[in-house]
Amino acid sequence: MNIRPDCSCGAVKTRLGTSLCRNLEKHMTQLELNNLLYQTSTAPDPDYEMVEELLQMGADPLGCYDKDDDYDCALTELFSDGQEQKRAERLPDLIKLFLRYGMDVESSENDVLHSLKWVRNEYGVQSLQLLMDAGLTTETVECFAIDLIGDLLQFEVVSDDCDRPFCDFSRCESFEYAVKMILLLSSYDRVFKGSRYIREMLGDEGEDPSVFAPFRKWNDYRCEFEFRDYGDLLPLHDGRKVSWLLGSATVFGKESGEKVRNIHLIGSLDMDRLEQIEIPAERNLWN
C-alpha cells in the first residue's frame, strides 16, 4: 500500500491505527517522513503523540520535506507560522520534542533561525531560550541578533511614523519582544564575552557579564523602542561604505518602573556586511 507524501497523517492514523501507521512509516523515504512531520506539526491542532512517533521513526525537523525545495523544513515553517499568536503557542512544546530526539540546529547547512526573528512574542523568546540551552554557538547567535535588529530597524525606515514604537498585534510582531530576545542572549556569559556586536549594544567592554544574568527572566522587564537616525556612511575594511541605521531601547523594571539600562541598536541597509563596519573610536554615534 502506498501513502502519498501529501496525505494527512491524521487521516492515515484514523483509518489504520497507530501501530499499523508506524509499520508503514518504516518503509517510507526520508522525504516522506519529513513531509508527514511537517504536516502534523503545522496542523491547526497538532497531534503531539504522532509527532513523537514520527521522530522515533527518524523524521528530521531540519530536513527538507519537499523535493522541489531543499531550504524549508518543519522548523522553519513553524517559525513562519509563529508570527500568529495561536500558532506560536505550540512552538516550545514542539521544540522540546525535537531536541529530545536529537535535533541540532548547528548541523543544518541552512539558516534555520532566520524565520525566528519574526516570532516576536512570548513563545518566540521561549523557543530561543530552549535553543540556547541546547548549545547554540556564539557565531550563530550573533548572526541571528544582527538579522533581528537589522530587520527591526529597516522596518522603521519605511514605516509611516518613526516617532513611536511599532507593535503589530495582529501578527504579534512586537518590537518589545525583539529587544527581549537581545536581553535573553546577553544573559548568557558565553554570548556576552564572545559577541562584540551584543557587547556594543548593551554596555561597555569592561562590564562584568554577570550584570546581565537577570535578563534571563525577561518578563521582569518592559522595553521601549525608538528609531533614532539613518543615512550616514560607515567604512568597511575593503574601502567600501554602507549606510547605517540607529535605534535605541530603554529597559525598565516591570515592578519598580525604574530604568535599568539603555540599549544602542545598530543595523545596516546591508546587514551581511555589518560585522565589517569599523566605527571610529572618537565618534559617538549615539549622541
N, C-alpha and C positions, 0 to 999 in steps of 0.2 A: 504494500500500500504506500503510495507516495503522498507526502504532505507538502503543499505549496509553501514556499518561504513566506508568502504574504498572508498565509492562513492564520486566523486568530487563534492563538494558543489557548485562550479561554474556551473557545468553541471546541477545540480538539480535546481539551480536558473534560468538558461536559459530556461529549459523545463517547470518549474512550476510557475515561477514568485515569487517575494519576499514575498508577503503576504501568499500565499499557502505554500511556503517553511517554513515560520515562524510557521504556524499552525502545519506542520508536525514535526518540531523540538520540539514542546511542548510535543510530545508523544515519543520522543527519550529518551534513557537511558543517564545517565551522561557520561558514557564512549563514547557513540556515539556523543554526543555534543562536548566532548573534542577532539575527533578524527577529527570532522569537523573543529574545531577551529585550530587544528594543521595543517591540510591540507591547510586551507585558508591562515593562516598567513605565512606559509613557502613556498607558491606557488611562482613561478618566478615573477608574477605580482600580489601582494596581493590585494584582494578586501576589502578595509577598511570598507565599508558600511556593508558587510557581516560579517566581524569580529565583528563589534559593535552589529549587530543583534544577533549573537551567544552569545556574552557576556550578552546581555539583557535577553536571554533565559536561562542563568545560566551556560554556558560553563566556565570551570575553566582553566586558562592558567597554573596553577600549578598542575592540576590533571592529572593522567595518562590517556593516550589515547589508550593504547594497553593492552589488558587483560593479555598478557604474559610478560609485562614489567611494573612494578609498580614504576620505578625510573624516566624515562624520561617523560617530559611534554612539552607542546608547548614552554614555555620559555627557557628550556634547549636546545631544538632543534634550536631555534632561535639564541641562543648564539653560538652554534656549527657552524651554517651556517654563523654567523657574522665574521668568520675568513676571508671570502671573501668580498672584498670591496663593491661590488654591493649589496650583501645580507645584509651587515651591515647597509646600509643606511636606511633601514626600521625600525631598532630597536627602536630609540627614539619615533617615532610616535606610534608604537605598544605598547610600554611600557606605554606611556601616556594613551592610551586607556585602557590597563589592569588595571592601577592604578585607573582610573576614575570609573571603575566598581568593585573596592574593592579588587584588588589583594594585598595580604600581604605576602611578601617573608618570613617574620619571622614565619608565621604559617605553613610553609611546614616542613615536617619531613625529607625531603631530602636536600642535599646541592645544591640548585638550582643555586647558584652563581659560582659553580665550573667551568663551561664552560665559564663564563665571562672572566676568566683570559686569554683566548686565543683571545679575541676580542681586540687586541692591535692596535686600530685605533681610529680616532676621535669619531666614533659612539659608541665605547665601553666606552670611558670616559664619553660621554654624558649620556649613559644609566646608568652608575654608579652614576652619579650626580642625576639623576631622582630618583633612588632607595634610595640614601642618603637623599634626601629631603623628601622622603616618610616615613623616620624613621628607617632606618637600625640601629640595635643596635651596640654598640662598640664591643661586643663579636663577632658578625657576621662579622663585618668589619675587625677585627684583624685576624680572621681565613682566610678571603679572601686574605688579604695582605700577610700573611705567605705562603699561597698556591701560590700566584702570584710570589713572589720573589724566592721561592724555585724552582718553575718551570723554571724561567728565568736563575737562576744560574746553575741548573742541566743541562740545555741545553748547556751552555757554556763548562761544563766539558767534554762533548762528542763531541763538535764541533772541526773542524779541525784547526781553527785559533782563539785562545782565546785572541789575542792581539788587535783585532779590534771589534767595536760594531757590533752586528749582526742585520740585518734587512731583513727579507724575504718579499719583497714587493709582491710576488705572492700570499701570504696568509695574508698580512697586519699584520704580527706578528712583530711589531716594538718594540724593547726594549725601545725606547724613550717614547712610549705611555704607556708602563708598568710603567715607572718612573712617568709619568704624572698622572697616577692613584693614585700613592702614594702621590704625591703633592696634588691632589684633596682631598684625605682622610685627610691629615694633616691640611687642611684649615678649617675643622670642629672642633670647640672648644671641643665638647664632645669626639671626637675621640682622639685628641691630649692629652687631660687630662686623658682619660680612657685606652689608649693603650700604655703599656710600650714598646712594640715592635716598634711601629711607632715613639715614642719619641726617642728611642735609635738610630734609623736610621737617624733622621733628626737633632737632636740637643741635648743640654744637658737638664737635668731635670728642671733646673731653668728658662728656656726660657719662655717668655710670649707667649701664644698660638696665640695672635693677630698678631704676626710676620708672621704667615703662612697664614693668611686670603687672601692675594693677590694671592696665588696659586689657588684660585677658578677660576681664569682666566688663565687656563693652557696654552693657546695658546700665552700668552705674554712671554713664556719661551721656550727655547730649552734645550735638555738634552743630555749629552754624557755618555755612559756606558762603564765601563771597568771591566773585570773579574780580580780578584786580586789573589786569592790563594785557596787551598783546601788541606785537608789531616789530619791535627792535630785532636786530640780528645778532646772533652769537656765533663765534668762530668754532669750526671743527678742527680736528688735528690735521686734516688734509688741506686746510685753507678755505674750504667752502663755508658758507654760513647758512644758518637756519633761523626761522622765526620762532620765538619762544612765546609761551602763554603762562600767565601767572594767576594764581588764586590763593586764597588763604582760608583757613578753617580755625575756628575757636572752639576749644573743648571746655565744657563746664561740668562740674559735678552735678548729677541729677538731683540729689537731695539738698546739697548745700547751695546750689546755684552759683557757686564761686568759679571763676575762670581758673582752669587747670593748666592749659597750655595753648600756645598758638602754633599752628602748623602752616608751613610755607609750601604751597603746591606749585610745582613747576612742570610744564609739559612743552611739547613742541608740535608744530604742524607736521613734522616728520619724526614721529616717535621712534622709528627704528634707529635714528642717529643720536638720540638723546644722550646715551652714555658717552658719546664722543665730544659733547659740549664742554668747553673749558670756560668757566666763569672767572673773570679776573678777580683776584683776591681783594683788590682795593675797591671793587664795585659791589655795592649792596643793592641787589635787585628789589629788595622788599620795602624800600623807602620811596 
